[in-house]
Amino acid sequence: MPGRRRSVSEDSPKDVLTAREAAKYLRLALPTFYRYMWEGKVPSSKIGGRYRFKKSLLDKWLGKKPEGEDVSGRNKLVGKVSAIRRDAILAQVNLNVGEHKITAVITRDALEELGLKVGDTAVALIKATEVMVIKGG
């Protein structure tokens, strides 16, 4: 419709909030929210002369984990790194989980980034689309 003004929130992605929307999202009174913003406690950006707030940064400020970061406890096995074998590109990491041993092959870069050493506690995250079970004899 000509002459109809659209609000900024209609034009912006769902992850970007106005101050009023961000205050409501954080369940803060608007004056408290502005005080936090001016004190630098709440992450913000100026877009077109107006403050805007990314929902993902507000979630991080609240201490929320990003979606998909939570995984079932059944898929996580905590153990001690018992051995590491490296080559130029890959690394083999052995974890002792109770009486069981888990072996994972990861990239050498991932090993360096994790900073894993023998004796460290690590978590094996099991993600499988297929599991085969056979009867032992």
DACOR-V210242 format. One record per pair of residues at least 12 apart in sequence whose ideal C-beta (glycine too) atoms are under 6 Angstrom apart, sorted by the first residue. I is the first residue (numbers start at 1). J is the second residue. Records with the same first field share a line. If there is no record, write none. Layout:
I=J + J
This chain:
15=54 + 55
16=52
17=53
19=51
22=53
43=57
75=126
76=123 + 125
77=97 + 124
78=123
79=95 + 96 + 97
80=96
81=116 + 118 + 120 + 122
82=94 + 96
89=108
90=105
91=106 + 108 + 111
92=105
95=122 + 124
102=124
